[in-house]
Amino acid sequence: MTFGIWEGHGFWSESNDKELSRISRLEMPDRNYFLLTGDSLSIGELRYPGSGEWRNPDLVWPDDHAWFIGTDVDFWSLYVGGSLKMIQEIESQFGGSCRRVNFSDKLVVEN
C-alpha cells in the first residue's frame, strides 16, 4: 500500500531535513505529499516525528490501484474511489452519511 502524508503537517526541521529529503514525494497543484509504503497494518504505525502521536495518512491506495482514499486537512470529508460494487457496499454500510460525487465536483465547504 502507499500512504501519502501532506508535507504541511509540520514534519520539516533542521534535525530531520536530510532524512525527509530521501522520501519520495507526490507533488500536486496545491498540496505536496510524502509517500510511504507498507502493508495494511502499517497505517496504525504512522507517527509524527519526535512524538508517539498517531498521524492518519491523507491519501491511501493499494499496489494494484483498485481503490483510493483521500482526505484534506481543510475539509471534514473522506473521499473513496473504487469499483461500483465497492461503492455500493460502502453506501449500504454507512447510508445517509455517504454522498456520491463525480470527479469534476468541487469539495463541499462546511460552515
C-alpha positions in Angstrom: 0.0 0.0 0.0 1.0 3.6 -0.5 0.3 6.3 2.1 0.5 10.0 1.3 1.1 12.4 4.1 0.8 16.1 3.4 4.1 17.8 3.9 2.4 20.8 5.6 1.7 18.9 8.8 4.9 20.3 10.2 7.4 17.5 9.7 10.3 19.6 8.4 13.0 20.6 10.9 16.8 21.0 10.7 17.3 17.8 12.5 15.4 15.6 10.0 15.8 17.6 6.8 18.3 15.1 5.3 16.1 12.1 6.1 12.9 13.7 4.7 14.7 14.7 1.5 15.2 11.0 0.7 11.5 10.2 0.9 9.6 10.0 -2.3 7.1 12.8 -2.8 3.9 13.4 -4.8 3.6 17.0 -6.0 0.1 18.2 -6.6 -1.1 21.8 -7.6 -2.0 22.8 -4.0 -0.5 20.1 -1.9 2.7 18.0 -1.8 2.8 14.7 0.0 5.5 12.4 1.4 4.9 8.9 0.1 5.4 5.9 2.3 4.8 2.2 1.6 3.8 -0.7 3.8 1.1 -3.3 4.4 -2.4 -2.5 5.6 -1.4 -2.8 9.3 1.3 -0.1 8.7 -1.3 2.5 8.8 -1.5 2.1 12.6 2.2 2.7 12.9 2.3 6.2 11.3 3.6 8.7 13.8 4.5 12.4 14.0 8.3 12.7 14.1 9.5 13.1 17.7 6.3 12.0 19.3 4.2 8.9 19.7 1.1 10.6 18.4 -0.6 8.8 15.5 -0.8 10.5 12.2 -3.5 9.5 9.8 -2.5 9.5 6.1 -4.1 12.0 3.8 -4.0 9.5 0.9 -4.1 5.7 0.7 -4.1 3.3 -2.2 -3.2 -0.4 -2.7 -0.4 -1.6 -5.0 -3.0 -2.7 -7.7 -4.7 0.8 -7.6 -8.1 -0.9 -7.3 -9.3 1.9 -4.9 -8.2 5.2 -3.5 -9.0 7.1 -0.2 -8.3 10.8 0.1 -9.0 13.5 2.7 -7.8 17.0 3.1 -6.6 18.9 6.2 -9.0 21.7 5.4 -12.2 19.6 4.9 -14.3 17.2 7.0 -14.8 14.7 4.2 -13.3 11.4 3.3 -13.3 10.6 -0.4 -13.3 7.0 -1.6 -12.8 5.9 -5.2 -13.3 2.4 -6.4 -15.5 -0.1 -8.3 -19.2 0.4 -8.4 -19.6 -2.8 -6.3 -17.3 -1.4 -3.6 -19.0 2.0 -3.5 -22.4 0.3 -3.2 -21.1 -1.8 -0.3 -19.9 1.4 1.5 -23.3 3.0 0.9 -25.1 0.0 2.3 -23.0 0.2 5.5 -22.9 4.0 6.0 -26.2 5.1 4.4 -27.1 8.7 4.8 -23.5 9.8 5.7 -22.4 9.0 2.1 -22.9 11.0 -1.0 -21.8 10.1 -4.5 -19.7 12.7 -6.3 -18.1 12.9 -9.7 -14.5 13.6 -10.5 -15.4 17.1 -11.6 -17.4 18.1 -8.4 -15.9 20.7 -6.1 -15.3 19.9 -2.4 -18.2 20.8 -0.2 -17.4 23.7 2.2 -19.0 23.2 5.5 -20.0 26.2 7.7 
